[in-house]
Every structure is written in structure tokens, then in C-alpha cells.
Amino acid sequence: MIVVRFSNEMTKSLELVVEPWATQVTVPAGSKFAVHYSPPENRPDTSYAEVYEDMVKFWCEGDAFEVELNGKLILT
């Protein structure tokens, strides 16, 4: 399982968007969050993050994923 960790160091919430599912998770100010996924089989893992002013877009190459917010897995 691959875990990619982030933190929201801003004083306001931001949105985490996981593509290609267009799943959105609101991340409160000061929170830590992560995307967990299994690496793709039979192809390279080209997952990457795009960081914007109030959003992190994570392009996940795994077949499924989970989001962790402040140490707890949340439903996606």
C-alpha cells in the first residue's frame, strides 16, 4: 500500500479532490491528511498531486483508494 501524506498549514479549509473519481473531501485548517492506494499492476505508478490556493488535486493511478484525515480513515 502506498501512502501519500499532506498537511493543511493554512488558516482555512481546503478541498482534496481525488481523480479520476472526482471525490471531494473538505480538509479543515491545521489538519493532516493522506491518500492510501495499492500500486497499479502491469503499469507504472504515475500518480501525482497538483496544489492550488485552496485545493489539492491528487491523480491516483491505483484501482481504489482511501482517505485518512487526522489519523482516521473516512468514507469516500
CNS distance restraints for C-alpha pairs under 8 A (distance, minus, plus):
assign (resid   1 and name CA) (resid  36 and name CA) 6.58 0.50 0.50
assign (resid   1 and name CA) (resid  37 and name CA) 5.58 0.50 0.50
assign (resid   1 and name CA) (resid  38 and name CA) 4.59 0.50 0.50
assign (resid   1 and name CA) (resid  39 and name CA) 6.80 0.50 0.50
assign (resid   2 and name CA) (resid  36 and name CA) 5.64 0.50 0.50
assign (resid   2 and name CA) (resid  37 and name CA) 5.35 0.50 0.50
assign (resid   2 and name CA) (resid  38 and name CA) 5.86 0.50 0.50
assign (resid   2 and name CA) (resid  39 and name CA) 6.67 0.50 0.50
assign (resid   3 and name CA) (resid  34 and name CA) 6.47 0.50 0.50
assign (resid   3 and name CA) (resid  35 and name CA) 5.72 0.50 0.50
assign (resid   3 and name CA) (resid  36 and name CA) 4.51 0.50 0.50
assign (resid   3 and name CA) (resid  37 and name CA) 6.65 0.50 0.50
assign (resid   4 and name CA) (resid  34 and name CA) 5.38 0.50 0.50
assign (resid   4 and name CA) (resid  35 and name CA) 5.33 0.50 0.50
assign (resid   4 and name CA) (resid  36 and name CA) 6.60 0.50 0.50
assign (resid   5 and name CA) (resid  32 and name CA) 7.50 0.50 0.50
assign (resid   5 and name CA) (resid  33 and name CA) 5.95 0.50 0.50
assign (resid   5 and name CA) (resid  34 and name CA) 4.23 0.50 0.50
assign (resid   5 and name CA) (resid  35 and name CA) 6.68 0.50 0.50
assign (resid   6 and name CA) (resid  32 and name CA) 5.93 0.50 0.50
assign (resid   6 and name CA) (resid  33 and name CA) 5.32 0.50 0.50
assign (resid   6 and name CA) (resid  34 and name CA) 5.83 0.50 0.50
assign (resid   7 and name CA) (resid  30 and name CA) 7.02 0.50 0.50
assign (resid   7 and name CA) (resid  31 and name CA) 5.83 0.50 0.50
assign (resid   7 and name CA) (resid  32 and name CA) 4.22 0.50 0.50
assign (resid   7 and name CA) (resid  33 and name CA) 5.92 0.50 0.50
assign (resid   8 and name CA) (resid  13 and name CA) 7.64 0.50 0.50
assign (resid   8 and name CA) (resid  14 and name CA) 7.34 0.50 0.50
assign (resid   8 and name CA) (resid  27 and name CA) 7.18 0.50 0.50
assign (resid   8 and name CA) (resid  28 and name CA) 7.33 0.50 0.50
assign (resid   8 and name CA) (resid  29 and name CA) 5.71 0.50 0.50
assign (resid   8 and name CA) (resid  30 and name CA) 5.17 0.50 0.50
assign (resid   8 and name CA) (resid  31 and name CA) 5.37 0.50 0.50
assign (resid   8 and name CA) (resid  32 and name CA) 6.24 0.50 0.50
assign (resid   8 and name CA) (resid  33 and name CA) 7.93 0.50 0.50
assign (resid   9 and name CA) (resid  29 and name CA) 6.51 0.50 0.50
assign (resid   9 and name CA) (resid  30 and name CA) 5.16 0.50 0.50
assign (resid   9 and name CA) (resid  31 and name CA) 7.44 0.50 0.50
assign (resid  10 and name CA) (resid  29 and name CA) 5.60 0.50 0.50
assign (resid  10 and name CA) (resid  30 and name CA) 6.50 0.50 0.50
assign (resid  11 and name CA) (resid  29 and name CA) 5.14 0.50 0.50
assign (resid  11 and name CA) (resid  30 and name CA) 7.00 0.50 0.50
assign (resid  12 and name CA) (resid  28 and name CA) 6.62 0.50 0.50
assign (resid  12 and name CA) (resid  29 and name CA) 4.76 0.50 0.50
assign (resid  13 and name CA) (resid  26 and name CA) 6.62 0.50 0.50
assign (resid  13 and name CA) (resid  27 and name CA) 5.42 0.50 0.50
assign (resid  13 and name CA) (resid  28 and name CA) 4.26 0.50 0.50
assign (resid  13 and name CA) (resid  29 and name CA) 4.79 0.50 0.50
assign (resid  13 and name CA) (resid  54 and name CA) 7.43 0.50 0.50
assign (resid  14 and name CA) (resid  26 and name CA) 5.90 0.50 0.50
assign (resid  14 and name CA) (resid  27 and name CA) 5.27 0.50 0.50
assign (resid  14 and name CA) (resid  28 and name CA) 6.61 0.50 0.50
assign (resid  14 and name CA) (resid  29 and name CA) 7.40 0.50 0.50
assign (resid  14 and name CA) (resid  54 and name CA) 4.79 0.50 0.50
assign (resid  14 and name CA) (resid  55 and name CA) 5.23 0.50 0.50
assign (resid  14 and name CA) (resid  56 and name CA) 7.54 0.50 0.50
assign (resid  15 and name CA) (resid  24 and name CA) 6.44 0.50 0.50
assign (resid  15 and name CA) (resid  25 and name CA) 5.69 0.50 0.50
assign (resid  15 and name CA) (resid  26 and name CA) 4.68 0.50 0.50
assign (resid  15 and name CA) (resid  27 and name CA) 5.90 0.50 0.50
assign (resid  15 and name CA) (resid  54 and name CA) 6.45 0.50 0.50
assign (resid  15 and name CA) (resid  55 and name CA) 4.61 0.50 0.50
assign (resid  15 and name CA) (resid  56 and name CA) 6.30 0.50 0.50
assign (resid  16 and name CA) (resid  23 and name CA) 7.94 0.50 0.50
assign (resid  16 and name CA) (resid  24 and name CA) 5.59 0.50 0.50
assign (resid  16 and name CA) (resid  25 and name CA) 5.09 0.50 0.50
assign (resid  16 and name CA) (resid  26 and name CA) 6.29 0.50 0.50
assign (resid  16 and name CA) (resid  27 and name CA) 6.82 0.50 0.50
assign (resid  16 and name CA) (resid  55 and name CA) 5.80 0.50 0.50
assign (resid  16 and name CA) (resid  56 and name CA) 4.89 0.50 0.50
assign (resid  16 and name CA) (resid  57 and name CA) 5.90 0.50 0.50
assign (resid  16 and name CA) (resid  58 and name CA) 7.41 0.50 0.50
assign (resid  17 and name CA) (resid  22 and name CA) 5.95 0.50 0.50
assign (resid  17 and name CA) (resid  23 and name CA) 5.42 0.50 0.50
assign (resid  17 and name CA) (resid  24 and name CA) 4.54 0.50 0.50
assign (resid  17 and name CA) (resid  25 and name CA) 6.54 0.50 0.50
assign (resid  17 and name CA) (resid  55 and name CA) 7.35 0.50 0.50
assign (resid  17 and name CA) (resid  56 and name CA) 6.26 0.50 0.50
assign (resid  17 and name CA) (resid  57 and name CA) 4.70 0.50 0.50
assign (resid  17 and name CA) (resid  58 and name CA) 6.17 0.50 0.50
assign (resid  18 and name CA) (resid  22 and name CA) 5.55 0.50 0.50
assign (resid  18 and name CA) (resid  23 and name CA) 5.13 0.50 0.50
assign (resid  18 and name CA) (resid  24 and name CA) 6.62 0.50 0.50
assign (resid  18 and name CA) (resid  57 and name CA) 5.95 0.50 0.50
assign (resid  18 and name CA) (resid  58 and name CA) 4.90 0.50 0.50
assign (resid  18 and name CA) (resid  59 and name CA) 6.02 0.50 0.50
assign (resid  18 and name CA) (resid  60 and name CA) 6.74 0.50 0.50
assign (resid  19 and name CA) (resid  23 and name CA) 6.81 0.50 0.50
assign (resid  19 and name CA) (resid  57 and name CA) 7.16 0.50 0.50
assign (resid  19 and name CA) (resid  58 and name CA) 6.10 0.50 0.50
assign (resid  19 and name CA) (resid  59 and name CA) 4.79 0.50 0.50
assign (resid  19 and name CA) (resid  60 and name CA) 6.07 0.50 0.50
assign (resid  20 and name CA) (resid  59 and name CA) 6.53 0.50 0.50
assign (resid  20 and name CA) (resid  60 and name CA) 7.06 0.50 0.50
assign (resid  23 and name CA) (resid  76 and name CA) 6.82 0.50 0.50
assign (resid  27 and name CA) (resid  31 and name CA) 6.44 0.50 0.50
assign (resid  27 and name CA) (resid  33 and name CA) 7.52 0.50 0.50
assign (resid  27 and name CA) (resid  69 and name CA) 7.47 0.50 0.50
assign (resid  31 and name CA) (resid  69 and name CA) 7.15 0.50 0.50
assign (resid  31 and name CA) (resid  70 and name CA) 5.96 0.50 0.50
assign (resid  32 and name CA) (resid  69 and name CA) 6.06 0.50 0.50
assign (resid  32 and name CA) (resid  70 and name CA) 5.08 0.50 0.50
assign (resid  32 and name CA) (resid  71 and name CA) 7.63 0.50 0.50
assign (resid  33 and name CA) (resid  67 and name CA) 7.18 0.50 0.50
assign (resid  33 and name CA) (resid  68 and name CA) 5.35 0.50 0.50
assign (resid  33 and name CA) (resid  69 and name CA) 4.45 0.50 0.50
assign (resid  33 and name CA) (resid  70 and name CA) 5.93 0.50 0.50
assign (resid  33 and name CA) (resid  71 and name CA) 7.49 0.50 0.50
assign (resid  34 and name CA) (resid  67 and name CA) 5.73 0.50 0.50
assign (resid  34 and name CA) (resid  68 and name CA) 5.02 0.50 0.50
assign (resid  34 and name CA) (resid  69 and name CA) 6.70 0.50 0.50
assign (resid  35 and name CA) (resid  65 and name CA) 6.71 0.50 0.50
assign (resid  35 and name CA) (resid  66 and name CA) 5.82 0.50 0.50
assign (resid  35 and name CA) (resid  67 and name CA) 4.72 0.50 0.50
assign (resid  35 and name CA) (resid  68 and name CA) 6.37 0.50 0.50
assign (resid  36 and name CA) (resid  65 and name CA) 5.49 0.50 0.50
assign (resid  36 and name CA) (resid  66 and name CA) 5.08 0.50 0.50
assign (resid  36 and name CA) (resid  67 and name CA) 6.23 0.50 0.50
assign (resid  36 and name CA) (resid  68 and name CA) 7.57 0.50 0.50
assign (resid  37 and name CA) (resid  60 and name CA) 7.76 0.50 0.50
assign (resid  37 and name CA) (resid  62 and name CA) 5.69 0.50 0.50
assign (resid  37 and name CA) (resid  63 and name CA) 7.70 0.50 0.50
assign (resid  37 and name CA) (resid  64 and name CA) 6.13 0.50 0.50
assign (resid  37 and name CA) (resid  65 and name CA) 4.50 0.50 0.50
assign (resid  37 and name CA) (resid  66 and name CA) 6.54 0.50 0.50
assign (resid  38 and name CA) (resid  62 and name CA) 5.50 0.50 0.50
assign (resid  38 and name CA) (resid  63 and name CA) 7.25 0.50 0.50
assign (resid  38 and name CA) (resid  64 and name CA) 7.16 0.50 0.50
assign (resid  38 and name CA) (resid  65 and name CA) 7.38 0.50 0.50
assign (resid  39 and name CA) (resid  45 and name CA) 6.21 0.50 0.50
assign (resid  39 and name CA) (resid  61 and name CA) 7.15 0.50 0.50
assign (resid  39 and name CA) (resid  62 and name CA) 5.25 0.50 0.50
assign (resid  39 and name CA) (resid  63 and name CA) 8.00 0.50 0.50
assign (resid  40 and name CA) (resid  44 and name CA) 6.87 0.50 0.50
assign (resid  40 and name CA) (resid  45 and name CA) 6.08 0.50 0.50
assign (resid  40 and name CA) (resid  61 and name CA) 6.24 0.50 0.50
assign (resid  40 and name CA) (resid  62 and name CA) 4.92 0.50 0.50
assign (resid  40 and name CA) (resid  63 and name CA) 6.68 0.50 0.50
assign (resid  45 and name CA) (resid  61 and name CA) 5.96 0.50 0.50
assign (resid  45 and name CA) (resid  62 and name CA) 7.67 0.50 0.50
assign (resid  46 and name CA) (resid  60 and name CA) 7.88 0.50 0.50
assign (resid  46 and name CA) (resid  61 and name CA) 6.30 0.50 0.50
assign (resid  47 and name CA) (resid  58 and name CA) 7.33 0.50 0.50
assign (resid  47 and name CA) (resid  59 and name CA) 5.31 0.50 0.50
assign (resid  47 and name CA) (resid  60 and name CA) 4.85 0.50 0.50
assign (resid  47 and name CA) (resid  61 and name CA) 5.19 0.50 0.50
assign (resid  48 and name CA) (resid  58 and name CA) 5.86 0.50 0.50
assign (resid  48 and name CA) (resid  59 and name CA) 5.38 0.50 0.50
assign (resid  48 and name CA) (resid  60 and name CA) 6.97 0.50 0.50
assign (resid  49 and name CA) (resid  56 and name CA) 6.72 0.50 0.50
assign (resid  49 and name CA) (resid  57 and name CA) 5.62 0.50 0.50
assign (resid  49 and name CA) (resid  58 and name CA) 4.36 0.50 0.50
assign (resid  49 and name CA) (resid  59 and name CA) 6.19 0.50 0.50
assign (resid  50 and name CA) (resid  56 and name CA) 5.79 0.50 0.50
assign (resid  50 and name CA) (resid  57 and name CA) 5.07 0.50 0.50
assign (resid  50 and name CA) (resid  58 and name CA) 6.37 0.50 0.50
assign (resid  51 and name CA) (resid  55 and name CA) 6.23 0.50 0.50
assign (resid  51 and name CA) (resid  56 and name CA) 4.65 0.50 0.50
assign (resid  51 and name CA) (resid  57 and name CA) 6.44 0.50 0.50
assign (resid  52 and name CA) (resid  56 and name CA) 6.04 0.50 0.50
assign (resid  52 and name CA) (resid  57 and name CA) 7.98 0.50 0.50
assign (resid  60 and name CA) (resid  65 and name CA) 7.81 0.50 0.50
assign (resid  66 and name CA) (resid  73 and name CA) 6.86 0.50 0.50
assign (resid  66 and name CA) (resid  74 and name CA) 7.32 0.50 0.50
assign (resid  66 and name CA) (resid  75 and name CA) 7.55 0.50 0.50
assign (resid  66 and name CA) (resid  76 and name CA) 6.84 0.50 0.50
assign (resid  67 and name CA) (resid  73 and name CA) 5.75 0.50 0.50
assign (resid  67 and name CA) (resid  74 and name CA) 5.87 0.50 0.50
assign (resid  67 and name CA) (resid  75 and name CA) 7.49 0.50 0.50
assign (resid  67 and name CA) (resid  76 and name CA) 7.04 0.50 0.50
assign (resid  68 and name CA) (resid  72 and name CA) 5.21 0.50 0.50
assign (resid  68 and name CA) (resid  73 and name CA) 4.24 0.50 0.50
assign (resid  68 and name CA) (resid  74 and name CA) 5.98 0.50 0.50
assign (resid  69 and name CA) (resid  73 and name CA) 6.31 0.50 0.50
assign (resid  69 and name CA) (resid  74 and name CA) 6.82 0.50 0.50
